[in-house]
Amino acid sequence: MLDPSLCTLKGVRLFEKLSPAAMREIEGLCAWQEFGPEETIIDAAKETKNAVFFVISGSVRVATVTGDSGEIAFIDLDAGAQFGELSAIDGQPRSASVFAKEHSVLASLETERFTEVLLANPQVSLALLQHLTAIIRRNNRRIVDLSTRTDVQRVYSELLRLSEPDPRGDGSWLIARMPKHKEIAAWAGTTEESVATALGQLIKVGLAKRRYPALHIMDRAKVRLLAELG
């Protein structure tokens, strides 16, 4: 049974400027659900009910499933985010599927109720417009990457995004827990085979070292150059 203390929208960024009374009213309109790791929340191929979802705890991945049983990841969303608003606004079918990355609690609001909230609360409508603008900008950058870079270049870019300076201070960069090839492939919009090829090339020329469960990037500047110029 869901813990009643989790049934709150206080952490949802879309509603952060609402009064406590207005937020409680919306909470009363929501349905509350729990999902386990990798459980499907929205299946774009089957979903018929349009509702907007709010991540109360945990995290989810928005992705599209490709014909070869792979996936292209659009974004990972943590607590405070929302998804499903596009179909709620235009009434069109879902454009992506959503999966729980870990145990997650979600609130959902039916389309009609969500529209009523937008009309009654201009500050929520403005926050939604800003959110949609950010989606457009992010997708524009993603389209450029997918259309102008090779699969291997996109894998290099993803490795750079995941890496952080090695705390030992030796100038190298570190991915402390290297994700599975499938996950990197989803973000890079490519295949697991391309991920393996890209990693193999970096390791072969000494630009990366695999020390399970970590990956060490020995020369970040050179890897960045490969990501940009090929």
KOLDRENDREN-708633 format. One record per atom (N, C-alpha, C, O, CB): residue in one letter; y, z, x. Coordinates in steps of 0.05 Angstrom, whole numbers, plus 5000, padded with zeros to 4 digits. Atoms other than C-alpha are relative to their C-alpha. Last residue first. Glycine has a CB too. Layout:
BEGIN
AYZX ...
END
This chain:
BEGIN
G502850104999 G523842805721 G499049955028 G496749875032 G499949744984 L500150274989 L531442855722 L497249885001 L496949645004 L501150005028 E497750175008 E533043455679 E499749715009 E500549534994 E502550125012 A499750005029 A526443845680 A502249814990 A502049694969 A500650284989 L502250165011 L525143645752 L500249984969 L499649774958 L497350135008 L499450284993 L532043905771 L497849824990 L498449604979 L500249975031 R497950095019 R530644555733 R500749715006 R501249554987 R502650175003 V501350055025 V524144625772 V502049914979 V501449734963 V498650264990 K501550254998 K527944535837 K498549934974 K498449704966 K498050015023 A498150234999 A533145055818 A498549745001 A499349544989 A501850035025 R499050075027 R527845555795 R501849755001 R501749594983 R501550244988 D497450124995 D524245565863 D501149894973 D500549664965 D499849765021 M499149944973 M518246025864 M502849895006 M504350005022 M498049905020 I498650244993 I516746055790 I501450055026 I503350215027 I502049914977 H497749974982 H511546605783 H501249735006 H499849555015 H499350155026 L499550254985 L506746575724 L502650055015 L504750135004 L500349754980 A497350104996 A503947235699 A500049725012 A498049625023 A501550195018 P499350185022 P497447465667 P502749865003 P503749754984 P499950154974 Y500649915027 Y494447305716 Y500950294995 Y500450465012 Y497049984994 R501249744994 R497747105781 R499650144973 R501450284963 R501950175019 R501349875023 R499146365775 R498750265009 R496850255025 R497949824986 K502549864993 K503946105828 K499050154975 K500650294962 K500450195024 A500949795018 A509545595816 A497450125011 A495849985024 A499649904971 L497749905015 L513745125858 L499350224980 L501050344969 L501249764986 G499049744991 G508245055911 G502450104985 G503750294994 G500649995028 V497950044980 V507044305904 V501350275008 V503350275022 V502149814989 K500950164978 K500244395870 K502149975022 K501549975046 K499249724990 I501649834982 I502644975827 I499149845024 I499149955047 I497450104985 L498249794988 L508244565796 L498450175020 L499450235042 L501250184978 Q498250134981 Q503643965785 Q501850205014 Q502250185038 Q501749794985 G501650084976 G498144385753 G501849875021 G501449925045 G497849814992 L500549764984 L503144705706 L498549935026 L499250045047 L498450204984 A497449914989 A505544025682 A499650245017 A500850265039 A502050064977 T499250194979 T498443755673 T502650105014 T502850105038 T500449724989 A501749964977 A496144375635 A500849825024 A500749915047 A497049954993 V499249744988 V502144325589 V498350055025 V499450145046 V499650234979 S497550054985 S500743585578 S501050265013 S502150255035 S502249894982 E500750154976 E493543745559 E502549955017 E502449975042 E498649734993 E501049804981 E495844275510 E499349865027 E499749985048 E497650154989 T502749925003 T499743725474 T499350215021 T500750255041 T498149765003 T501950164985 T507143615463 T497250114996 T496750264977 T500749995030 G500650245016 G513043845423 G498149825013 G498549575013 G502649864993 A499250244985 A515444325477 A499549744985 A500349534993 A498549985027 W497250004995 W515244925431 W501049755014 W503249665009 W500850245017 A498650005026 A508344775403 A503049995004 A504449854990 A499250254984 A500050275011 A505744585472 A501549994974 A502949794968 A497149914996 I498050164985 I507945255500 I500249724989 I502349604987 I499350005030 E497449915008 E504145605444 E502249855015 E504249785003 E500350315005 K499450095028 K497845205453 K502850074992 K504249914979 K497950114981 H499150274999 H497945305529 H500849904972 H502749744969 H497849825012 K502250205000 K497346045517 K501249725000 K503549684991 K498250044975 P501250075026 P503446465534 P497749805004 P497449685025 P502149884982 M500050285005 M504446735606 M498749944972 M496450014968 M498549855022 R502550055015 R505647475604 R500149714991 R501349644971 R499750194976 A501849774996 A510747665658 A497349974986 A495250034997 A501350264990 I500849985028 I514046985662 I497850215000 I495550155008 I498949724987 L502649905009 L517447085729 L499749974969 L501650034954 L499650295008 W499849945028 W522946795771 W497250044989 W495349955000 W501549784984 S501850155018 S523346805847 S500550094971 S501850294966 S497050045007 G498850265006 G529347045888 G498249834981 G499249634971 G500549855025 D500550194978 D525647615922 D501049724994 D500549545010 D497049995005 G497550104987 G528848145878 G499549815023 G501249805041 G501550245010 R500349944971 R522348515862 R502449915015 R502849995038 R497449885011 P498749744994 P524648505789 P499750085029 P501150265038 P498850214983 D502149824992 D522947755786 D501350275008 D503150275025 D498349885024 P500149944971 P528647415750 P497850215006 P497550404992 P502750115009 E497949814994 E526647205679 E499950065030 E497850015043 E499650264984 S500049854975 S522546615654 S502450195003 S504550144992 S499949815024 L501649765002 L521346385583 L500350185024 L499650425022 L497149934996 R499049835022 R526945875581 R498650274999 R499850474993 R499849854973 L497549884991 L524945605649 L501250184979 L502350394985 L502049775007 L500649804980 L517845505625 L502550145011 L502550385015 L498449885024 E501049775015 E520445145563 E499250235020 E499750465014 E497549924983 S497749875013 S524644675605 S499150254986 S500550464986 S501449814981 Y498549864979 Y518644515650 Y502350154987 Y502950384995 Y501049805020 V501649764992 V514444365588 V501550155021 V501750405020 V497249915010 R499649805021 R520043905562 R498450255006 R499250475000 R499249894973 Q497349894997 Q520043525628 Q500550224980 Q501750434986 Q502149784998 V500149824977 V512443435624 V502750135004 V502950375010 V499149865026 D501549765008 D512843145554 D500150205023 D500650445018 D497149924994 T502950045001 T518242655577 T498750264992 T499950484991 T498949905027 R501649874979 R525542765560 R497149944996 R496149924973 R500650305001 T499150094974 T530442325521 T498450125023 T498750035046 T502950075004 S499750294998 S527942325449 S500749915028 S500449675035 S502149914981 L502450155007 L524943015444 L500249715005 L498249575010 L499350054971 D502149934981 D530643355482 D497549834995 D496349725013 D499350294998 V499350124974 V536042995442 V497850055020 V497049865035 V502650115011 I500450295003 I532543175377 I500649865026 I499149685035 I501749894978 R502950054999 R532143905398 R499449704999 R497649615013 R498650154978 R500849974972 R539643935414 R497049945003 R496249825023 R500650285010 N498850224985 N541243645345 N499150015029 N498449815041 N503050004998 N501750235004 N536344145314 N501149755015 N499549595024 N499749944971 R502549964985 R540044725344 R498249764998 R497049675018 R498650264991 R499450024971 R546744465320 R497550035017 R497149885036 R502150215008 I499350284994 I544144345250 I500549975029 I499549785041 I502449914983 I502550155001 I540845035247 I500549715007 I499049595023 I498850024972 A501449944976 A547345375270 A497349845001 A496549755022 A499450305003 T498650144978 T551145025215 T498550045026 T498249855042 T502950095002 L500950285002 L545945285165 L501349825021 L500149645032 L500749894972 H502850024991 H547245995189 H499049714999 H497649635018 H498250184981 Q500049974970 Q554745925184 Q497249985011 Q496749865032 Q501250275008 L498950244989 L553945655113 L500150015030 L499449815044 L502949954989 L502150215002 L549346235095 L501049745012 L499549605026 L499249974971 A502049944980 A554446745121 A497849795000 A496849725021 A498850284996 L498850084974 L559846405079 L498050055022 L497749895041 L502650165005 S499950294998 S555446445017 S501149905026 S500149715038 S501749884977 V502850094995 V553947175030 V499949705002 V498549595020 V498150104977 Q500549934972 Q561447325036 Q497149935008 Q496649865031 Q500450305005 P499050204982 P562646944971 P499450065030 P499049875045 P503049974997 N499249874975 N558247424932 N500949795020 N499249695035 N497750175012 A498749755005 A557047264858 A501250135025 A502850315024 A498150204987 L497750045017 L555446534867 L501750254996 L504150244993 L499249894973 L498150174986 L550846654926 L502649974984 L504849994994 L498949735007 V498849834979 V547247224891 V502149855015 V504349965021 V497850105019 E498249815013 E546246794829 E501350185020 E503750245018 E498450174979 T497650155007 T543246244872 T502150184987 T504550164992 T499349774981 F498650054976 F538346734902 F502749864995 F504749925006 F498349855020 R498649754993 R536346964833 R501649975025 R503850085027 R497950235004 E497949965020 E534746254811 E501650265007 E504150265005 E498850034972 T497750184996 T531046114876 T502350064981 T504650074989 T499049724996 E500350265014 E526546724871 E502649845002 E504849955003 E499150054971 L498250015023 L527747264923 L499749734987 L500149525001 L503050065009 S499450275009 S522647464975 S501650024974 S501450204958 S497349854994 A498949995028 A522048085018 A500449714992 A501249545008 A502650174998 L498050195009 L517648065080 L500850074971 L499350174955 L498849725001 V499349945028 V513648575120 V502349824992 V504349795007 V500950304997 S497350045009 S510248325183 S500450084971 S498550054955 S501049715004 H499849865026 H504048465224 H502950004992 H504650105006 H498850285001 E501149734997 E504647955281 E500150134972 E501050004953 E501750185020 K500949984972 K506447225289 K498750275005 K497150305024 K502549975019 A499349744988 A506547115214 A499050015029 A496749945034 A498850244984 F502349834994 F506246375197 F501050275011 F503050285026 F498149865020 V499249754987 V511345915164 V497550185003 V496050214984 V502250144984 S501749775007 S510345185145 S501050245016 S502450225035 S497149945007 A501549884978 A515844665148 A498350224988 A498850334967 A501950115022 S500050184977 S519844185104 S498550115023 S498149975043 S502949945008 R499749874974 R518344535038 R499949805023 R498349615022 R497950225004 P502349864989 P519144084978 P500650135027 P502550065040 P497749805003 Q501950184989 Q526143934950 Q497650155011 Q497850405015 Q501349835023 G502250045018 G530044384903 G497849815010 G496049744996 G500949904974 D500250285010 D536444284942 D497649944982 D497449724971 D500049815023 I497450125005 I538745004954 I499749724987 I501049664967 I501649975026 A498649865022 A532245384947 A502649874992 A503449874969 A500550295008 S501350085026 S528644854988 S501350144977 S501450034955 S497050065001 L499550295004 L533644965045 L498849914974 L500249784958 L498849845023 E497650055014 E533645725038 E500549714994 E501949644975 E502350125015 G500650115026 G526345815056 G502549934984 G502349844961 G498450204984 F500950285000 F527746275115 F499449914971 F499050084954 F497549965018 Q501150105025 Q531246935130 Q499149715003 Q499949575022 Q502150024977 A499650295005 A532747345191 A499049934972 A497750094959 A498649835022 G497150055006 G533748095198 G500549724993 G502749654983 G501650085023 A498949845023 A527048235231 A503049954997 A504549955017 A499450305005 D500649714999 D525047675279 D501250144976 D502450014958 D501150125026 L498049835013 L524746925270 L499150295000 L496850354994 L500449904971 D501249745006 D521246435316 D502250184989 D504450194999 D498750135026 I498649764992 I523945725313 I498250244994 I496650244975 I502750024985 F497150045004 F521944995304 F501550255009 F503550235024 F500649954971 A498549765008 A514845005332 A503049944997 A504149815015 A499650235019 I497550014987 I511044345333 I501750244989 I502350254966 I501549734996 E497649935015 E503844445315 E502449975018 E502349985042 E499850294990 G498149864984 G496944205334 G502450074983 G502350054959 G500949825024 S500449715001 S491244035287 S501850165019 S501450405023 S497150075005 D502249934982 D491343305307 D499650295002 D498550395022 D500649885028 G502550115009 G495443105246 G497650075017 G495450075008 G500249714998 T500450294995 T501243555263 T497249924993 T495450094988 T500549945030 V502750054990 V502944225232 V499649715003 V500049564984 V497850134981 T501350215015 T510344365226 T497349945012 T497149935037 T501849744998 A501150224985 A513145025249 A499049794981 A498749834957 A497650105018 V499650235017 V517045645229 V499149765016 V500149715038 V503049974991 R499550254987 R514246255266 R500349784978 R498649764961 R497849925020 V501450235011 V514646965239 V500749755016 V502749745031 V500649964971 S498850254992 S516547655266 S498249774989 S495849804984 S500349975030 G501850194988 G515348385250 G501549745007 G503949755011 G497749944980 S501149914975 S519648775201 S498049805010 S497049634995 S498650284997 I499349724999 I524148615142 I499050135026 I500450295039 I498950154976 V501849854982 V523947865149 V501050285003 V503150335015 V499849855028 F498449844980 F527447575088 F498050165016 F496350305006 F502050194985 F501349774988 F524347015046 F501850145020 F503350015034 F497349925013 V498949944974 V527746534998 V498750255010 V498450454995 V503150024999 A498949744997 A523546264941 A501250035028 A500349895046 A498050234994 N497749984982 N521345584917 N501250284999 N502150374978 N502249794993 K498049815009 K514345584888 K502350025020 K501850085044 K498750284995 T498650115024 T510244954899 T502250194990 T504050104976 T497949964978 E498149825013 E507445064969 E501449864976 E502449644979 E502150095020 K501149895025 K501344644985 K502150154984 K501850194960 K497750175005 A501550205014 A503144185044 A499150094972 A498449924955 A497549935015 A498250215009 A508744635069 A498549794983 A499749674966 A501449865023 D501450254992 D504045225073 D501549774988 D501549724964 D496950004991 I499450255015 I508545835070 I498449785012 I498449735036 I503149935001 I498149915020 I506446535091 I500849774981 I500949804957 I502650135013 T498150205011 T500246355129 T501750124979 T500750244960 T498549764989 E500450065029 E496946935166 E502249814991 E504549834999 E500150264984 E500950275004 E497346885242 E499449934971 E498549714965 E497549955017 P499550194979 P498047645249 P498649734994 P496349724986 P498950115027 G501249944974 G497648005182 G500549785020 G501549575013 G497050034996 F501750224989 F502447935124 F498950085027 F500350215043 F501649745002 E500849974972 E505648465080 E498249775008 E496749674992 E498550275004 Q502750074992 Q509448325016 Q499650065029 Q501450075045 Q499549704994 W500549904973 W515548554976 W497149955008 W495350024992 W500750305003 A502949944997 A518348204915 A499550075029 A500849955047 A498249764990 C501950114980 C525848234908 C497150084995 C496550294983 C500950095028 L500950265009 L530348344848 L497849885017 L496649685010 L502449814999 G501549975025 G531149094858 G499049734989 G497249734972 G501750134979 E502749894993 E533148974930 E498350024975 E495849984976 E500350275013 I501650224990 I538848534904 I497250095007 I495249955001 I501349865024 E500550175023 E541649114864 E498249765007 E496449694993 E502749904988 R502249875016 R540849584923 R499349834975 R497049814967 R500950284991 M502550044986 M544949104965 M497650124985 M495550004983 M500150125028 A500850285003 A550549074915 A497349945013 A495749795002 A502249815011 A500850045028 A550849834912 A499149724995 A497049684982 A502350074982 P502749885005 P550749904988 P499049964971 P496749914967 P500150305006 S499849725004 S556649414993 S497250114995 S495449964988 S501850074975 L500249915027 L555148735022 L500450314998 L499750455017 L497449924987 K497349935009 K557548535091 K500150084970 K502250134959 K501849765003 E498849774986 E550648565123 E502850084991 E503650304996 E500149935030 F498849815019 F547348135070 F501650235013 F502350425000 F497850124983 L498650155021 L545647515110 L501550194981 L503550114969 L498049834984 R497350084992 R544047955170 R501649854979 R504049874978 R499849825025 V499850295004 V538148295137 V502949915005 V504750004992 V499149924971 G499950144975 G537548995167 G500349704998 G500449565019 G497650065015 K497849914983 K539549375105 K500249855026 K502449805036 K499750295006 L498850244988 L535048965060 L502250075020 L503749895028 L501149824978 T497149994998 T530449555042 T501049745014 T499649635031 T501050255015 C499050185021 C523249615020 C503150024999 C504350114979 C498950084972 L499650264989 L520749905086 L501349814980 L502249594987 L497449885009 S497749994982 S521650625063 S500649735012 S502849695023 S499550205022 P497550045015 P517050475004 P502550005018 P504549885012 P500350214979 D498349774997 D511150395052 D502649964986 D504149774994 D500450075030 L497650024984 L506949825026 L501650254999 L502150374978 L501749764989 M497650005017 M500050005000 M502550005018 M502650145038 M500050254981 
END
